[in-house]
Amino acid sequence: MDTKNWDKIARAYKKRDFTLRISIRGPFWWVRDMVGLKGIATGMYREPELIKEIMDFCAEFHIETLHRALDEVGGEYVILNERIWATRRGR
């Protein structure tokens, strides 16, 4: 996003005549990218507080990051993507 021109972008989106969708990555996806699927599975058993802390951080990050956009522009809906699988080629 072009933060230098945020005010101009926000004004333009506020006048939109179309549905605005916001799409974000869910906390499971972030943790999987950090520690891998096996790391999540074993971490939930061996270190559940660590996995919870990472997921909570990711959720708080989204809340804080999106706060300005939602307040100033709005949006009709948000999609929280959670891709829980991965391939070696197409992560």
Legacy VTK file of the C-alpha trace (Angstrom):
# vtk DataFile Version 3.0
C-alpha trace
ASCII
DATASET POLYDATA
POINTS 91 float
0.000 0.000 0.000
1.196 3.474 -0.807
1.271 5.074 2.653
2.581 8.386 1.303
-0.727 9.005 -0.463
-2.984 7.373 2.133
-5.328 10.376 2.505
-5.903 10.558 -1.256
-6.439 6.794 -1.505
-8.834 6.781 1.468
-10.931 9.607 -0.020
-11.186 7.771 -3.344
-12.224 4.480 -1.724
-14.757 6.239 0.496
-16.566 7.425 -2.679
-16.552 3.939 -4.219
-19.621 2.434 -5.854
-18.476 -1.156 -5.479
-18.112 -3.702 -2.700
-14.780 -3.487 -0.898
-13.359 -6.763 0.346
-10.450 -6.956 2.749
-8.499 -10.205 2.705
-6.011 -11.121 5.434
-3.960 -14.172 6.360
-5.088 -16.005 9.456
-2.837 -16.732 12.434
-2.557 -20.460 11.614
-1.138 -19.582 8.199
1.455 -17.242 9.736
2.583 -19.797 12.310
2.765 -22.511 9.657
5.071 -20.293 7.612
7.230 -19.683 10.697
7.544 -23.194 12.133
5.963 -25.498 9.547
2.914 -27.723 9.829
4.795 -30.316 11.884
6.072 -27.536 14.158
2.512 -26.399 14.834
1.276 -29.929 15.478
4.063 -30.769 17.916
4.116 -27.249 19.344
0.432 -27.395 20.262
1.265 -30.450 22.361
4.724 -29.555 23.689
4.535 -25.741 23.865
0.876 -24.715 23.606
1.467 -21.341 25.275
4.127 -20.418 22.692
1.852 -21.316 19.771
-1.015 -19.386 21.398
1.262 -16.381 21.968
2.341 -16.347 18.309
-1.255 -16.642 17.082
-2.390 -13.921 19.485
0.397 -11.657 18.208
-0.718 -12.240 14.615
-4.337 -11.445 15.493
-3.338 -8.253 17.333
-1.123 -7.255 14.399
-4.105 -7.474 12.037
-6.368 -5.565 14.402
-3.884 -2.710 14.777
-2.898 -2.644 11.112
-6.445 -2.668 9.768
-7.863 -0.262 12.335
-7.091 2.887 10.334
-8.323 1.459 7.048
-11.589 0.250 8.556
-12.192 3.526 10.387
-11.363 5.789 7.455
-12.570 3.748 4.496
-14.719 0.904 5.782
-15.404 -2.255 3.913
-18.308 -4.557 3.294
-16.623 -7.753 4.453
-13.332 -9.293 5.533
-12.030 -12.692 4.486
-9.721 -14.426 6.925
-7.724 -16.900 4.841
-6.431 -20.028 6.529
-4.477 -22.251 4.199
-3.649 -25.185 6.442
-1.827 -27.249 3.856
1.308 -26.632 1.846
3.147 -28.210 -1.013
6.864 -28.157 -1.586
6.385 -26.173 -4.803
3.534 -23.815 -4.109
3.648 -22.731 -0.471
LINES 1 92
91 0 1 2 3 4 5 6 7 8 9 10 11 12 13 14 15 16 17 18 19 20 21 22 23 24 25 26 27 28 29 30 31 32 33 34 35 36 37 38 39 40 41 42 43 44 45 46 47 48 49 50 51 52 53 54 55 56 57 58 59 60 61 62 63 64 65 66 67 68 69 70 71 72 73 74 75 76 77 78 79 80 81 82 83 84 85 86 87 88 89 90
